[in-house]
Amino acid sequence: MQDTTDHSSKSVLLNTFVVKKKRCRVYFHRGTLIWETERPPYTRWSLPMTDVLAVRYGDDWIHGVNVKEKQVSTSPTSPIVCPTNFILHYAVRGPKNKWSHHSVTMSHTDPRQIASWVKTIRNYLLGMTYRPRKVMLFVNPIGGKKKGLKIWEKDVQPLMTIAGIETKMMITERAGHIRETLLTADLSDLHAIVCIGGDGTFAEVFNGLVLRAAKEQQIDPDDPEARLPSPTLPVGVIPSGSTDTVAYSLHGTTDVQTAAIHIIFGDTTGLDLSSVHSNRSLLRLYASVLSYGYLGDVIRDSEKFRWMGPQRYDYSGFKKIIANKGYEGEIQLLSDPCHPAASTRCMKNCSRCLQHMHNSVPDKEISRWLTVQGKFFMVNGANVSCACSRSPMGFSPHCHIGDGCVDIILVRHTSFINNIRMLLRLSSKQKTLYDLPFVEVYRAREFTFRALPTLHLQTENVQRSQKTSGLSVWNCDGEVIEHSNVKIRVHCQLLSVYTRRAQDSVADSSSCFCSI
């Protein structure tokens, strides 16, 4: 993404600076800053401006959210402040898709040269109008390991301050707080919404934004066939949850600094969101996975053990693996001709997602309806790969974030041993679920699930029905949905999210920029 003013993009600067006590020729032109040593051993550095976070005079101190910088004085009567160096803040991509913050100081004896370079570089950065300047940021203080506030203070706030991003920070107080705020708050002067939390916190953000957009455009979100509108603001997600599958699928890592740097960069991509309806009522939108059976039982059971923190999922998961309970159901799906096992990984510049960028309404003529019945240990509708540090490949490693499809992973109810085989596959760095004989994988644009038999669903008390009939619940981005019979529809690239995406492991070497 490139959007700069004509003047700044055509500017040419050439001079000699002292960098790390070495004289270097420094050259700036066409969005690239190059410097090289004047004497042997000759070393050359090249830095694209798209990787620059900010430029500041060398005597600035970064503290707090409001920074008043010292400017070169032009008045003969005022005290003369003559900075003789500037600091360039930039980011470098290292192994495993992690980006890190670096800085380099360039010194010159002439303050006018310093002022000229700082002004030119700043104008170029200001020309990147897609970069956010003012954001609303939500912090979930109790999600995951309860490190949300620490992440904000230690990692995120300093970077936002360096980049000159004005941040309106809010600490969430209860479930639904973010959604309620976004439905009513004045967002007119904001450039983005950012959240520090897990998948559930992120889900509250986009549920609130989509419902707000639907209300403004007078679109009924309870209509399963309605084309939901895209929110006007992009969203940044900084992970601090238990699994953080969305952040991992977007960035290829759950590194906090990487997520914050991606927000500062301002590059966005389209993320599919899937709607969940039951009885002509919108229950929720989700971005990671909707799961019935095993994971539904785990999330419902784990609510009793919140005092255990993230370990409650391991405890409840072990209990439900031992129980090995199966559920009768029928899935009807509008299949996509591209089978997940035959697809490619969704990485940076993904061709499949790029093809769908301008074609959000798929051609249903090339799809066909399929019906699958049986007894299942688990039914999953994966909107992204659902990869995380504990499951590097996720449920469906070939799932795409912006192709208008979900990958449906059906795990048949078999034996306890097969359940263990499935868990081992999920923790593998190379093997997938695709070739397990009791696992079926489909790619679909929409699907419905009907619990069998449905007689138990006619009662008014759904919770009582589930206890007496042996029905499970849905795990939707870490939240419980009690309704068993649902309709899921994918909304192609409905949400813009900040990310530069993960790069293929083959090309995953450190950045070509050589830091000093």
Sequence and secondary structure as in RCSB ss.txt:
>XXXX:A:sequence
MQDTTDHSSKSVLLNTFVVKKKRCRVYFHRGTLIWETERPPYTRWSLPMTDVLAVRYGDDWIHGVNVKEKQVSTS
PTSPIVCPTNFILHYAVRGPKNKWSHHSVTMSHTDPRQIASWVKTIRNYLLGMTYRPRKVMLFVNPIGGKKKGLK
IWEKDVQPLMTIAGIETKMMITERAGHIRETLLTADLSDLHAIVCIGGDGTFAEVFNGLVLRAAKEQQIDPDDPE
ARLPSPTLPVGVIPSGSTDTVAYSLHGTTDVQTAAIHIIFGDTTGLDLSSVHSNRSLLRLYASVLSYGYLGDVIR
DSEKFRWMGPQRYDYSGFKKIIANKGYEGEIQLLSDPCHPAASTRCMKNCSRCLQHMHNSVPDKEISRWLTVQGK
FFMVNGANVSCACSRSPMGFSPHCHIGDGCVDIILVRHTSFINNIRMLLRLSSKQKTLYDLPFVEVYRAREFTFR
ALPTLHLQTENVQRSQKTSGLSVWNCDGEVIEHSNVKIRVHCQLLSVYTRRAQDSVADSSSCFCSI
>XXXX:A:secstr
     HHHHH EEEEEEEETTEEEEEEEETTEEEEEESSSS  EEEEEGGGEEEEEETT    SS          
SSS      EEEEEEEEE GGG EEEEEEEEE S HHHHHHHHHHHHHHHHT TTS SEEEEEE SSSTTT HHH
HIIIIIHHHHHHTT EEEEEE  STTHHHHHHHHS  TT SEEEEEE HHHHHHHHHHHHHHHHHHTT  TT TT
      SS EEEEE SSS HHHHHHHSS  HHHHHHHHHH  EEEEEEEEEESSS EEEEESSEEEEEHHHHHHH
HHGGGGGGTTHHHHHHHHHHHHHT  EEEEEEEEE SS GGGS    TT HHHHHHTT  S  GGG EEEEEEEE
EEEEEEESS   BTTBSS S TT  SSSS EEEEEEE   HHHHHHHHHHHT SS  STT TTEEEEEEEEEEEE
ESS GGGGSS HHHHHHHHT   EEETTEEE  SSEEEEEEEEEEEEE      GGG    SS   
